[in-house]
């Protein structure tokens, strides 16, 4: 066992706290372990009922039953006329699928989009 110097928590504690509320996670996977090619992915945890059945954008995205997440091939995004818009539509639509099927309180979770590099103001009660 390797000692963890300076850590007052275990990774399991972090994961438990991170997943103690609504979770919609997305990212990029270079391939392997179930994905034959580089992919963007998005999942909800715990996955709400009917999450996998929700329509998402773009049309090239789909739910992979084995991995339990929506996938969008990197090559499709790269070949798009507007890769940033295509990726954003994937991220937004998969989040909305999770929020809708999970009955999330979206008004307490969401805020307006900001400007890159400019932190959003924090509103305190």
ABEGO torsion letter per residue (X at the ends): XBBBBGBABBAAAAAAAAAABBBBBBBBBAEEGGBABBBBBBBBOBBBBGAAABBBOBAABBBBAAAGBBBBBAAAAAABABAAAAAAAAAAAAAAAAAAAAGBBAAAABBBBBBBGBBBBBBBX
